[in-house]
Amino acid sequence: MAQEKLHRFSIAMLIFNTQAGVMQFTLPRTIATYFGTNGWIILILVYLIVALNIMLINAVYRLGKGKSLFVILQEGLPRFMLIPVYLAAGSLFALIGCLVVKQYVLIYQMIIFPSTSDLMLKIFVDILIFLFVSKGIYNMSKANLLMVFILLAIVPSGFMMLGDFDLLRLSPYVFKEGRDWLKGFASVYAAFMGYELSILLFPYAENNNKWLKYVHLGNSISLFIYLFVALLCYGFFNYHELKYLSFPLLDMFGYMQFPFVERIQNFIFSLFLFSIIVTSGMYFWSSQQMYSAILPKAPWKLLLFLIMTLAIGVSYIPKSLIIVEQWFDVLSLFEIGAAIGLPLLALLAILIQKGRGKRHAS
């Protein structure tokens, strides 16, 4: 029986929903703080750089003839060199998956359930994530389609805010009164992270190059959503106000009033639990893949359970949202390094393997 393959559109939606998350609620503040007036333009520049990184991953798939990342690496590099790479990448992905949930839970506790323990909320979300990931990547991609449909249904509500949108608040200046552009660039780049996990989807994707374009599609949808949110917030408030608003998107939705929902922003933020489950789930799945490469005989669900259990312990260390964001600032740098480093390491392995083939042929 032929192994089921991920549909290319499912991959696009998986990449998009992995990128989406809590960052959307803080992104306008981040952009305004570091890039000042019309800081939303940085999103386009970062998107283009991310597209180049995706092209690097695509080159690995084409040159590696569709082989799994682990097969490519093991054919060109000795195992003793790869084990530290797998350990580092697996730990990094697990930490990111853990902190994605921790950040969401802390905000959720702050605005909705201030008297509830954040640890209990996180354990509840982690159980949902474990059930989600334990179904395997194929079922994850199918469930994700429903979650994406629910999240994209929120987008039209943003058009209701256009009545209070004022182009004069955008100002004619670009990047005026910005600061720490390098740090800001890393923070904005982190909002697009998630595409790098596509390098682990090689053996699960269709046996052709067409699906690679859909990784770009997922990334492009993220750009559209980020631009829409940033422009809406810049025109609804202004960049001076944005710098002092913790969650500009929630504050903006707070102005909306419906007869059947009292606090629409709480309802919208609750719906983003679907995105958090997918984002965190994909990182935990990727972490499990890395550890399974080290311990191939270990049951993968047991590895996943152990990884997530350890992650719960780690998540207890940062007590506040500020500390979690500081951890993210550091981890995002390592994640950018992994997004570039893993494809380059794979290309090196391919070159070494081809070099050996030429020597044997001669």
Residue frames relative to the residue before (quaternion, step in Angstrom):
aa qw qx qy qz dx dy dz
M 1.0000 0.0000 0.0000 0.0000 0.00 0.00 0.00
A 0.4401 -0.7138 0.4778 0.2617 3.59 -0.76 1.04
Q 0.4949 -0.6595 0.4832 0.2943 3.53 -1.05 0.83
E 0.5026 -0.6554 0.4777 0.2994 3.55 -0.96 0.90
K 0.2191 -0.7796 0.5770 0.1065 3.55 -1.05 0.82
L 0.5255 -0.6180 0.4829 0.3298 3.55 -1.17 0.62
H 0.4159 -0.6861 0.5326 0.2695 3.57 -0.89 0.89
R 0.5933 -0.6154 0.3858 0.3471 3.57 -1.00 0.83
F 0.6462 0.5071 -0.3269 0.4674 3.61 1.02 -0.76
S 0.6119 0.5444 -0.3398 0.4623 3.59 1.07 -0.72
I 0.6294 0.5249 -0.3297 0.4686 3.57 1.07 -0.75
A 0.6323 0.5348 -0.3303 0.4529 3.59 0.96 -0.86
M 0.6942 0.4671 -0.2734 0.4745 3.58 0.89 -0.94
L 0.6153 0.5426 -0.3404 0.4595 3.58 1.13 -0.66
I 0.6485 0.5013 -0.3100 0.4817 3.59 0.99 -0.84
F 0.6580 0.5199 -0.3104 0.4477 3.58 0.90 -0.93
N 0.7283 0.4355 -0.2584 0.4617 3.59 0.77 -0.98
T 0.5860 0.5406 -0.3746 0.4732 3.59 1.20 -0.39
Q 0.6613 0.4903 -0.2994 0.4823 3.58 1.05 -0.75
A 0.6513 0.5208 -0.3193 0.4501 3.57 1.00 -0.83
G 0.2946 0.7568 -0.5514 0.1909 3.56 -1.19 0.49
V 0.8177 -0.2498 0.1903 0.4824 3.52 -1.27 -0.48
M 0.5340 0.6568 -0.3977 0.3539 3.57 1.16 -0.59
Q 0.5840 0.5937 -0.3752 0.4070 3.61 1.09 -0.61
F 0.6763 0.5106 -0.2910 0.4441 3.58 1.06 -0.73
T 0.7495 0.3535 -0.2049 0.5208 3.59 1.18 -0.50
L 0.4735 0.7237 -0.4158 0.2814 3.60 1.25 -0.38
P 0.6543 0.5041 -0.3498 0.4419 3.68 0.81 -0.78
R 0.6340 0.5112 -0.3320 0.4759 3.62 1.03 -0.73
T 0.6467 0.5292 -0.3176 0.4482 3.59 0.93 -0.91
I 0.6730 0.4960 -0.2896 0.4660 3.56 0.91 -0.96
A 0.6764 0.4956 -0.2970 0.4567 3.58 0.90 -0.92
T 0.6527 0.5334 -0.3116 0.4387 3.58 1.01 -0.83
Y 0.7948 0.3453 -0.1637 0.4714 3.57 0.80 -1.02
F 0.8044 0.2810 -0.1352 0.5057 3.61 1.07 -0.62
G 0.4120 -0.7715 0.4273 0.2289 3.58 1.28 0.07
T 0.8499 -0.1120 0.0947 0.5061 3.56 -1.01 -0.85
N 0.8508 0.0161 -0.0659 0.5211 3.56 -0.97 0.97
G 0.1781 0.8298 -0.5051 0.1565 3.54 1.07 0.80
W 0.4998 0.6731 -0.4128 0.3561 3.58 1.25 -0.34
I 0.5413 0.6332 -0.3992 0.3830 3.60 1.20 -0.45
I 0.5780 0.6021 -0.3775 0.4009 3.60 1.11 -0.61
L 0.5599 0.6139 -0.3870 0.3999 3.59 1.15 -0.54
I 0.6544 0.5092 -0.3093 0.4656 3.58 1.02 -0.82
L 0.6527 0.5136 -0.3140 0.4599 3.60 0.96 -0.84
V 0.6643 0.4903 -0.3020 0.4766 3.58 0.95 -0.89
Y 0.6103 0.5622 -0.3419 0.4411 3.58 1.02 -0.80
L 0.6646 0.5068 -0.3049 0.4566 3.61 0.93 -0.88
I 0.6456 0.5050 -0.3157 0.4780 3.58 1.04 -0.76
V 0.6284 0.5218 -0.3236 0.4776 3.57 1.03 -0.80
A 0.6260 0.5431 -0.3341 0.4489 3.59 1.01 -0.82
L 0.6295 0.5201 -0.3304 0.4734 3.60 1.06 -0.71
N 0.6431 0.5188 -0.3163 0.4662 3.57 1.02 -0.82
I 0.6311 0.5166 -0.3268 0.4776 3.59 1.06 -0.76
M 0.6238 0.5313 -0.3340 0.4659 3.58 1.06 -0.72
L 0.6080 0.5401 -0.3426 0.4704 3.58 1.12 -0.65
I 0.6466 0.4991 -0.3073 0.4882 3.58 1.01 -0.83
N 0.6251 0.5410 -0.3271 0.4578 3.59 1.05 -0.79
A 0.6299 0.5366 -0.3294 0.4547 3.58 1.05 -0.79
V 0.6148 0.5367 -0.3441 0.4642 3.58 1.05 -0.72
Y 0.6564 0.5141 -0.3151 0.4533 3.60 0.92 -0.89
R 0.6984 0.4772 -0.2835 0.4519 3.57 0.86 -0.96
L 0.7051 0.4512 -0.2676 0.4772 3.59 0.86 -0.93
G 0.6918 0.4515 -0.2673 0.4961 3.56 1.15 -0.63
K 0.3870 -0.7653 0.4388 0.2682 3.57 1.37 0.12
G 0.7302 -0.4791 0.2395 0.4241 3.55 0.94 0.94
K 0.4330 0.7039 -0.4675 0.3140 3.59 1.23 0.13
S 0.6192 -0.5313 0.4289 0.3878 3.54 -1.27 0.42
L 0.6153 -0.5492 0.4150 0.3842 3.58 -1.15 0.62
F 0.6756 0.5094 -0.2976 0.4422 3.59 0.93 -0.89
V 0.6287 0.5126 -0.3301 0.4827 3.59 1.07 -0.69
I 0.6387 0.5310 -0.3222 0.4542 3.59 0.95 -0.89
L 0.6922 0.4783 -0.2825 0.4607 3.57 0.83 -0.97
Q 0.7024 0.4828 -0.2785 0.4427 3.59 0.88 -0.91
E 0.6278 0.5311 -0.3409 0.4557 3.58 1.18 -0.47
G 0.7770 0.3603 -0.1872 0.4812 3.58 1.11 -0.55
L 0.7886 0.2656 -0.1194 0.5416 3.57 1.15 -0.60
P 0.5397 -0.6281 0.4427 0.3438 3.62 -1.07 0.65
R 0.6157 -0.6020 0.3761 0.3422 3.55 -1.12 0.77
F 0.6361 0.5519 -0.3469 0.4129 3.60 1.00 -0.76
M 0.6398 0.4991 -0.3196 0.4892 3.60 1.22 -0.45
L 0.6867 0.5142 -0.2792 0.4314 3.55 1.08 -0.73
I 0.5782 0.6191 -0.3830 0.3684 3.60 1.03 -0.68
P 0.6648 0.4735 -0.3292 0.4749 3.68 0.86 -0.77
V 0.6130 0.5423 -0.3463 0.4585 3.60 1.09 -0.68
Y 0.6675 0.4929 -0.2966 0.4728 3.58 0.91 -0.93
L 0.6475 0.5212 -0.3200 0.4547 3.58 0.96 -0.85
A 0.6789 0.4936 -0.2896 0.4601 3.56 0.88 -0.98
A 0.6892 0.4724 -0.2853 0.4696 3.59 0.86 -0.97
G 0.6543 0.5208 -0.3131 0.4501 3.58 0.96 -0.86
S 0.6642 0.4921 -0.2959 0.4787 3.58 0.99 -0.83
L 0.6362 0.5331 -0.3215 0.4557 3.57 1.01 -0.83
F 0.6781 0.4865 -0.2964 0.4644 3.59 0.86 -0.94
A 0.6449 0.5200 -0.3234 0.4572 3.58 1.01 -0.79
L 0.6502 0.5161 -0.3146 0.4603 3.59 0.98 -0.82
I 0.6518 0.5044 -0.3172 0.4691 3.57 0.97 -0.84
G 0.6497 0.5177 -0.3104 0.4621 3.58 0.94 -0.88
C 0.6457 0.5249 -0.2972 0.4682 3.53 1.09 -0.80
L 0.7214 0.4555 -0.2531 0.4562 3.59 0.83 -0.99
V 0.5485 0.5916 -0.3978 0.4368 3.60 1.15 -0.52
V 0.6835 0.4652 -0.2738 0.4914 3.57 0.95 -0.92
K 0.6430 0.5365 -0.3267 0.4381 3.58 0.93 -0.90
Q 0.6542 0.5122 -0.3134 0.4599 3.59 0.92 -0.87
Y 0.6642 0.5032 -0.3034 0.4621 3.57 0.90 -0.93
V 0.6724 0.5139 -0.2931 0.4448 3.57 0.91 -0.97
L 0.6516 0.5163 -0.3227 0.4525 3.60 0.95 -0.82
I 0.6594 0.4788 -0.3091 0.4903 3.59 0.99 -0.79
Y 0.6392 0.5323 -0.3197 0.4538 3.57 0.98 -0.86
Q 0.6445 0.5111 -0.3068 0.4788 3.57 1.01 -0.85
M 0.6595 0.5403 -0.3041 0.4250 3.57 0.95 -0.92
I 0.8028 0.3363 -0.1607 0.4655 3.58 0.81 -0.98
I 0.7922 0.3072 -0.1527 0.5047 3.61 1.13 -0.50
F 0.8256 0.0902 -0.0093 0.5569 3.61 0.77 -1.04
P 0.0508 -0.8554 0.5149 0.0246 3.63 0.49 1.11
S 0.7006 0.4689 -0.2768 0.4611 3.60 1.12 -0.50
T 0.5980 0.5692 -0.3529 0.4402 3.59 1.30 -0.09
S 0.5307 -0.6382 0.4571 0.3196 3.57 -1.02 0.82
D 0.4568 -0.6858 0.4928 0.2795 3.58 -0.87 0.94
L 0.6047 0.5616 -0.3579 0.4369 3.61 1.13 -0.63
M 0.6542 0.5031 -0.3113 0.4712 3.59 0.98 -0.84
L 0.6389 0.5166 -0.3243 0.4687 3.58 1.00 -0.81
K 0.6668 0.5061 -0.3065 0.4531 3.57 0.97 -0.88
I 0.6345 0.5242 -0.3357 0.4581 3.60 0.95 -0.81
F 0.6246 0.5376 -0.3306 0.4601 3.58 1.03 -0.80
V 0.6807 0.4690 -0.2866 0.4843 3.60 0.89 -0.92
D 0.6362 0.5384 -0.3288 0.4442 3.60 1.00 -0.79
I 0.6111 0.5370 -0.3512 0.4636 3.59 1.05 -0.69
L 0.6452 0.5105 -0.3139 0.4738 3.59 0.97 -0.86
I 0.6577 0.5094 -0.3079 0.4617 3.57 0.98 -0.86
F 0.6397 0.5209 -0.3312 0.4581 3.60 0.96 -0.83
L 0.6535 0.5034 -0.3097 0.4728 3.59 0.95 -0.86
F 0.6384 0.5336 -0.3104 0.4598 3.56 1.07 -0.80
V 0.7260 0.4372 -0.2490 0.4687 3.60 0.76 -1.04
S 0.6348 0.5649 -0.3348 0.4072 3.60 1.02 -0.75
K 0.5864 0.5768 -0.3691 0.4327 3.60 1.25 -0.22
G 0.5350 -0.6388 0.4041 0.3775 3.58 1.24 -0.23
I 0.6686 -0.5614 0.3244 0.3642 3.54 -1.18 0.62
Y 0.6294 0.5435 -0.3530 0.4288 3.62 1.03 -0.65
N 0.6944 0.4450 -0.2687 0.4976 3.58 0.89 -0.92
M 0.5767 0.5716 -0.3700 0.4514 3.59 1.15 -0.60
S 0.6776 0.4983 -0.2951 0.4534 3.57 0.89 -0.93
K 0.6511 0.5084 -0.3188 0.4648 3.60 1.05 -0.73
A 0.6612 0.4917 -0.3065 0.4765 3.59 0.95 -0.87
N 0.6096 0.5807 -0.3450 0.4149 3.56 1.08 -0.73
L 0.5966 0.5835 -0.3687 0.4095 3.62 1.04 -0.69
L 0.6522 0.4965 -0.3091 0.4823 3.58 1.01 -0.81
M 0.6545 0.5188 -0.3105 0.4538 3.57 0.98 -0.87
V 0.6392 0.5189 -0.3227 0.4670 3.59 1.01 -0.81
F 0.6272 0.5382 -0.3339 0.4532 3.58 0.98 -0.83
I 0.6554 0.5064 -0.3082 0.4679 3.60 0.95 -0.86
L 0.6888 0.4854 -0.2862 0.4561 3.60 0.90 -0.92
L 0.6775 0.4861 -0.3029 0.4614 3.60 0.93 -0.85
A 0.5614 0.5971 -0.3849 0.4244 3.57 1.23 -0.37
I 0.5842 0.5761 -0.3646 0.4403 3.59 1.27 -0.34
V 0.5558 0.6710 -0.3796 0.3111 3.58 1.08 -0.78
P 0.6580 0.5194 -0.3462 0.4212 3.67 0.80 -0.83
S 0.5816 0.5867 -0.3853 0.4112 3.61 1.11 -0.53
G 0.5815 0.5947 -0.3673 0.4163 3.58 1.19 -0.50
F 0.6185 0.5579 -0.3430 0.4343 3.57 1.13 -0.64
M 0.5684 0.5976 -0.3810 0.4179 3.56 1.23 -0.38
M 0.6524 0.5177 -0.3092 0.4591 3.58 1.25 -0.40
L 0.4714 0.7091 -0.4301 0.2999 3.60 1.25 -0.18
G 0.5540 0.6156 -0.3936 0.3991 3.59 1.18 -0.41
D 0.7293 0.3723 -0.2167 0.5316 3.59 1.19 -0.57
F 0.4727 0.6651 -0.4411 0.3737 3.58 1.31 0.16
D 0.0435 -0.7997 0.5986 -0.0177 3.59 -0.88 0.99
L 0.4174 -0.7340 0.4822 0.2335 3.58 -0.61 1.15
L 0.5806 0.6031 -0.3734 0.3997 3.59 1.14 -0.58
R 0.6175 0.5600 -0.3490 0.4282 3.59 1.14 -0.54
L 0.5826 0.5887 -0.3737 0.4175 3.59 1.22 -0.37
S 0.2364 -0.7995 0.5055 0.2225 3.61 1.16 -0.67
P 0.5123 -0.6726 0.4413 0.3007 3.63 -1.14 0.55
Y 0.6032 0.5873 -0.3515 0.4094 3.61 1.25 -0.18
V 0.2618 -0.7543 0.5869 0.1344 3.55 -1.22 0.61
F 0.8637 -0.0071 -0.0484 0.5017 3.55 -0.86 1.10
K 0.3561 0.7233 -0.5157 0.2900 3.58 1.06 0.67
E 0.8278 0.1609 -0.1797 0.5066 3.56 -1.06 0.91
G 0.3982 0.6865 -0.5036 0.3414 3.57 1.10 0.67
R 0.1019 -0.7844 0.6082 0.0661 3.57 -1.29 0.17
D 0.8378 0.1668 -0.1214 0.5055 3.58 -1.28 0.40
W 0.0025 -0.8541 0.5198 -0.0170 3.56 0.80 1.02
L 0.6343 0.5427 -0.3406 0.4326 3.61 0.99 -0.78
K 0.6658 0.4777 -0.2948 0.4915 3.56 0.95 -0.89
G 0.6434 0.5251 -0.3135 0.4604 3.57 1.02 -0.80
F 0.6231 0.5412 -0.3325 0.4564 3.56 1.04 -0.82
A 0.6585 0.5053 -0.3080 0.4650 3.60 0.93 -0.89
S 0.6542 0.5160 -0.3113 0.4569 3.59 1.01 -0.79
V 0.6701 0.4745 -0.2954 0.4883 3.58 0.99 -0.82
Y 0.6170 0.5474 -0.3360 0.4548 3.58 1.03 -0.79
A 0.6219 0.5641 -0.3316 0.4302 3.56 1.07 -0.81
A 0.5987 0.5757 -0.3538 0.4301 3.59 1.16 -0.59
F 0.7022 0.4406 -0.2583 0.4960 3.60 1.18 -0.53
M 0.4716 0.6908 -0.4478 0.3161 3.59 1.23 -0.17
G 0.4934 0.5941 -0.5074 0.3822 3.52 -1.11 0.83
Y 0.5951 0.5751 -0.3468 0.4415 3.56 1.19 -0.64
E 0.5999 0.6036 -0.3554 0.3867 3.59 1.11 -0.69
L 0.5941 0.5854 -0.3609 0.4172 3.59 1.20 -0.48
S 0.4990 0.6578 -0.4259 0.3699 3.60 1.25 -0.23
I 0.5637 0.6044 -0.3901 0.4059 3.61 1.18 -0.41
L 0.6658 0.4831 -0.2962 0.4854 3.59 1.24 -0.39
L 0.6127 0.5842 -0.3348 0.4138 3.60 1.28 -0.16
F 0.3481 0.7834 -0.4703 0.2097 3.62 1.26 -0.11
P 0.7568 0.3940 -0.2589 0.4528 3.66 0.63 -0.97
Y 0.6796 0.4974 -0.2852 0.4577 3.59 1.24 -0.33
A 0.6158 0.5701 -0.3349 0.4284 3.59 1.26 -0.33
E 0.6830 -0.4600 0.3694 0.4306 3.55 -1.34 0.18
N 0.4987 -0.6827 0.4556 0.2787 3.57 -1.10 0.69
N 0.6133 0.4685 -0.3998 0.4945 3.55 0.70 1.14
N 0.6092 -0.5951 0.3957 0.3436 3.55 -1.30 0.20
K 0.4726 0.7183 -0.4276 0.2790 3.59 1.23 -0.25
W 0.6408 0.5543 -0.3404 0.4078 3.58 0.99 -0.78
L 0.5529 0.6293 -0.3916 0.3808 3.60 1.19 -0.50
K 0.6152 0.5499 -0.3451 0.4473 3.58 1.11 -0.67
Y 0.6573 0.5379 -0.3098 0.4274 3.56 1.09 -0.64
V 0.5192 0.5732 -0.4240 0.4713 3.57 1.27 -0.17
H 0.6330 0.5064 -0.3086 0.4976 3.58 1.08 -0.79
L 0.6237 0.5439 -0.3420 0.4451 3.59 1.03 -0.76
G 0.6533 0.5106 -0.3108 0.4647 3.58 0.92 -0.88
N 0.6583 0.5031 -0.2942 0.4765 3.54 1.02 -0.86
S 0.6476 0.5230 -0.3128 0.4574 3.60 1.06 -0.74
I 0.6177 0.5262 -0.3443 0.4722 3.59 1.07 -0.70
S 0.6238 0.5324 -0.3311 0.4666 3.58 1.03 -0.78
L 0.6341 0.5252 -0.3299 0.4617 3.58 0.97 -0.85
F 0.6494 0.5260 -0.3202 0.4462 3.58 0.90 -0.93
I 0.6745 0.4906 -0.2949 0.4663 3.59 0.88 -0.95
Y 0.6654 0.5065 -0.3037 0.4566 3.60 0.91 -0.92
L 0.6545 0.5047 -0.3114 0.4690 3.59 0.96 -0.86
F 0.6415 0.5322 -0.3152 0.4537 3.56 0.96 -0.89
V 0.6764 0.4884 -0.2839 0.4725 3.58 0.91 -0.97
A 0.6876 0.4946 -0.2901 0.4455 3.59 0.85 -1.00
L 0.6745 0.4871 -0.2962 0.4691 3.59 0.87 -0.93
L 0.6375 0.5346 -0.3227 0.4514 3.57 0.99 -0.84
C 0.6880 0.4706 -0.2774 0.4777 3.57 0.94 -0.89
Y 0.6343 0.5255 -0.3318 0.4598 3.60 1.02 -0.76
G 0.7312 0.4224 -0.2386 0.4796 3.57 1.01 -0.80
F 0.6377 0.5175 -0.3239 0.4696 3.56 1.21 -0.44
F 0.7336 0.2225 -0.1404 0.6266 3.55 1.04 -0.86
N 0.3237 -0.6653 0.5408 0.4002 3.56 -0.65 -1.21
Y 0.6964 -0.5160 0.2761 0.4155 3.56 -1.16 0.40
H 0.5791 0.5653 -0.3873 0.4417 3.63 1.16 -0.45
E 0.6833 0.4691 -0.2831 0.4826 3.59 0.90 -0.91
L 0.6253 0.5751 -0.3426 0.4011 3.58 0.95 -0.85
K 0.6288 0.5680 -0.3336 0.4132 3.58 1.04 -0.74
Y 0.7568 0.3687 -0.1929 0.5041 3.58 1.17 -0.53
L 0.5817 0.5451 -0.3847 0.4653 3.59 1.27 0.22
S 0.4226 -0.7264 0.4788 0.2539 3.59 -0.64 1.07
F 0.8030 0.0451 0.0158 0.5940 3.57 0.90 -0.96
P 0.2080 -0.8421 0.4836 0.1174 3.61 0.34 1.25
L 0.6491 0.5291 -0.3333 0.4331 3.59 0.95 -0.82
L 0.6563 0.4907 -0.3078 0.4834 3.58 0.99 -0.80
D 0.6377 0.5258 -0.3269 0.4583 3.57 1.01 -0.81
M 0.6498 0.5161 -0.3167 0.4594 3.58 1.01 -0.79
F 0.6785 0.4744 -0.2924 0.4787 3.58 0.93 -0.89
G 0.5473 0.6269 -0.3865 0.3976 3.58 1.22 -0.40
Y 0.6271 0.5369 -0.3319 0.4563 3.58 1.24 -0.41
M 0.5766 0.5801 -0.3827 0.4295 3.57 1.24 -0.27
Q 0.0877 -0.7982 0.5954 0.0267 3.57 -1.02 0.80
F 0.0236 -0.7709 0.6361 -0.0223 3.52 -0.97 1.01
P 0.5393 -0.6485 0.4252 0.3283 3.60 -1.01 0.70
F 0.7398 0.4182 -0.2213 0.4784 3.58 1.17 -0.60
V 0.7427 0.2593 -0.1921 0.5867 3.64 1.27 -0.14
E 0.3449 -0.7732 0.4947 0.1962 3.57 -0.65 1.10
R 0.7941 0.1094 -0.0399 0.5966 3.60 0.88 -0.94
I 0.2203 -0.8309 0.5003 0.1037 3.55 0.15 1.35
Q 0.6110 0.5714 -0.3621 0.4111 3.61 1.08 -0.66
N 0.6316 0.5246 -0.3349 0.4623 3.59 1.07 -0.66
F 0.6366 0.5266 -0.3157 0.4667 3.55 1.06 -0.82
I 0.6664 0.5029 -0.2985 0.4625 3.58 0.93 -0.93
F 0.6643 0.4954 -0.3137 0.4636 3.58 0.92 -0.87
S 0.6157 0.5465 -0.3443 0.4512 3.60 1.07 -0.69
L 0.6337 0.5381 -0.3308 0.4466 3.58 1.03 -0.77
F 0.6249 0.5636 -0.3431 0.4174 3.59 1.11 -0.59
L 0.4006 0.6851 -0.4885 0.3627 3.57 1.27 0.12
F 0.6012 0.5658 -0.3593 0.4351 3.61 1.09 -0.69
S 0.6640 0.4936 -0.2998 0.4749 3.57 0.97 -0.84
I 0.6405 0.5300 -0.3230 0.4523 3.58 1.00 -0.83
I 0.6285 0.5350 -0.3329 0.4560 3.58 1.00 -0.80
V 0.6827 0.4744 -0.2869 0.4760 3.59 0.95 -0.88
T 0.6669 0.5101 -0.3098 0.4463 3.59 0.84 -0.97
S 0.7014 0.4433 -0.2626 0.4926 3.56 0.77 -1.05
G 0.6401 0.5485 -0.3231 0.4301 3.58 0.97 -0.86
M 0.6615 0.5016 -0.3100 0.4634 3.58 0.96 -0.81
Y 0.6605 0.4910 -0.3151 0.4726 3.59 1.02 -0.72
F 0.6535 0.4845 -0.3219 0.4843 3.60 1.01 -0.72
W 0.6129 0.5288 -0.3485 0.4726 3.59 1.06 -0.70
S 0.6583 0.5052 -0.3022 0.4692 3.60 0.97 -0.86
S 0.6235 0.5295 -0.3280 0.4725 3.57 1.05 -0.77
Q 0.6527 0.5109 -0.3085 0.4667 3.57 0.94 -0.89
Q 0.6212 0.5462 -0.3345 0.4514 3.59 1.03 -0.78
M 0.6577 0.5116 -0.3021 0.4630 3.57 0.99 -0.85
Y 0.6981 0.4585 -0.2727 0.4775 3.57 0.90 -0.91
S 0.6084 0.5405 -0.3537 0.4611 3.60 1.13 -0.56
A 0.6022 0.5458 -0.3538 0.4630 3.59 1.18 -0.53
I 0.6569 0.4766 -0.3006 0.5010 3.59 1.19 -0.56
L 0.7864 0.1664 -0.0570 0.5922 3.56 1.01 -0.93
P 0.0992 -0.8648 0.4891 0.0547 3.61 0.49 1.16
K 0.6890 0.4860 -0.2884 0.4538 3.61 1.13 -0.54
A 0.5512 0.6127 -0.3970 0.4039 3.58 1.26 -0.23
P 0.5220 -0.6256 0.4670 0.3436 3.64 -0.97 0.78
W 0.4682 -0.7285 0.4178 0.2749 3.56 -0.67 1.09
K 0.6311 0.5286 -0.3469 0.4493 3.59 1.07 -0.60
L 0.6136 0.5291 -0.3404 0.4771 3.57 1.13 -0.66
L 0.6348 0.5184 -0.3239 0.4727 3.59 1.00 -0.82
L 0.6423 0.5249 -0.3166 0.4602 3.56 0.96 -0.87
F 0.6501 0.5187 -0.3091 0.4613 3.58 0.94 -0.90
L 0.6746 0.4914 -0.2944 0.4656 3.59 0.92 -0.91
I 0.6337 0.5345 -0.3241 0.4557 3.59 0.99 -0.84
M 0.7092 0.4577 -0.2634 0.4671 3.56 0.85 -0.99
T 0.6105 0.5432 -0.3487 0.4590 3.60 1.10 -0.62
L 0.6569 0.4884 -0.2986 0.4906 3.57 0.98 -0.87
A 0.6304 0.5478 -0.3290 0.4408 3.57 1.06 -0.78
I 0.6049 0.5484 -0.3554 0.4550 3.60 1.07 -0.68
G 0.6451 0.5202 -0.3123 0.4645 3.56 1.04 -0.81
V 0.6587 0.5019 -0.3039 0.4711 3.57 0.99 -0.85
S 0.6534 0.5445 -0.3153 0.4209 3.58 0.99 -0.84
Y 0.5886 0.5850 -0.3691 0.4185 3.57 1.22 -0.36
I 0.5622 0.6384 -0.3786 0.3648 3.62 1.22 -0.44
P 0.7406 0.3424 -0.2502 0.5213 3.66 0.67 -0.94
K 0.2512 -0.8237 0.4982 0.1014 3.57 -0.58 1.18
S 0.7915 0.2603 -0.1258 0.5385 3.59 1.14 -0.53
L 0.6548 -0.5235 0.3847 0.3862 3.52 -1.30 0.39
I 0.6143 0.5587 -0.3451 0.4375 3.60 1.05 -0.73
I 0.6703 0.4878 -0.2980 0.4732 3.58 0.96 -0.89
V 0.6178 0.5383 -0.3406 0.4610 3.58 1.03 -0.78
E 0.6627 0.4942 -0.3036 0.4738 3.60 0.95 -0.84
Q 0.6209 0.5260 -0.3395 0.4717 3.59 1.09 -0.66
W 0.6281 0.5166 -0.3257 0.4823 3.57 1.04 -0.77
F 0.6446 0.5238 -0.3159 0.4585 3.57 0.98 -0.85
D 0.6074 0.5640 -0.3507 0.4358 3.60 1.02 -0.77
V 0.6870 0.4638 -0.2700 0.4899 3.57 1.01 -0.87
L 0.6920 0.4930 -0.2829 0.4450 3.57 0.83 -1.02
S 0.6128 0.5639 -0.3578 0.4225 3.58 1.05 -0.68
L 0.6145 0.5380 -0.3467 0.4612 3.59 1.10 -0.62
F 0.6584 0.4831 -0.3008 0.4926 3.58 1.00 -0.85
E 0.6410 0.5335 -0.3241 0.4465 3.57 1.04 -0.76
I 0.6199 0.5176 -0.3351 0.4854 3.58 1.04 -0.75
G 0.6359 0.5321 -0.3135 0.4628 3.55 1.04 -0.83
A 0.6652 0.4928 -0.2965 0.4762 3.58 1.00 -0.85
A 0.6322 0.5517 -0.3291 0.4332 3.59 1.02 -0.82
I 0.7165 0.3897 -0.2340 0.5292 3.57 1.11 -0.68
G 0.6815 0.5428 -0.2831 0.4010 3.57 0.95 -0.94
L 0.6603 0.5223 -0.3276 0.4289 3.61 0.88 -0.86
P 0.6723 0.4657 -0.3235 0.4758 3.67 0.85 -0.79
L 0.6457 0.5164 -0.3282 0.4567 3.59 0.99 -0.78
L 0.6404 0.5138 -0.3203 0.4725 3.58 1.03 -0.79
A 0.6420 0.5173 -0.3161 0.4694 3.57 1.06 -0.79
L 0.6443 0.5088 -0.3195 0.4732 3.60 1.00 -0.80
L 0.6167 0.5329 -0.3370 0.4713 3.58 1.07 -0.73
A 0.6504 0.5146 -0.3122 0.4634 3.58 0.97 -0.87
I 0.6363 0.5248 -0.3207 0.4657 3.60 1.04 -0.79
L 0.6559 0.5076 -0.3076 0.4663 3.59 0.96 -0.87
I 0.6466 0.5113 -0.3186 0.4679 3.58 0.98 -0.83
Q 0.6547 0.5172 -0.3056 0.4588 3.56 0.97 -0.89
K 0.6633 0.4869 -0.3059 0.4789 3.60 0.97 -0.82
G 0.6202 0.5427 -0.3390 0.4537 3.57 1.08 -0.71
R 0.6410 0.5113 -0.3182 0.4760 3.57 1.03 -0.78
G 0.6423 0.5406 -0.3174 0.4410 3.57 1.02 -0.87
K 0.6553 0.5083 -0.3110 0.4642 3.58 1.01 -0.80
R 0.6446 0.5186 -0.3222 0.4601 3.59 1.03 -0.81
H 0.6598 0.4959 -0.3100 0.4718 3.58 0.99 -0.82
A 0.6425 0.5363 -0.3218 0.4427 3.58 1.05 -0.80
S 0.6943 0.4590 -0.2730 0.4823 3.58 1.07 -0.78
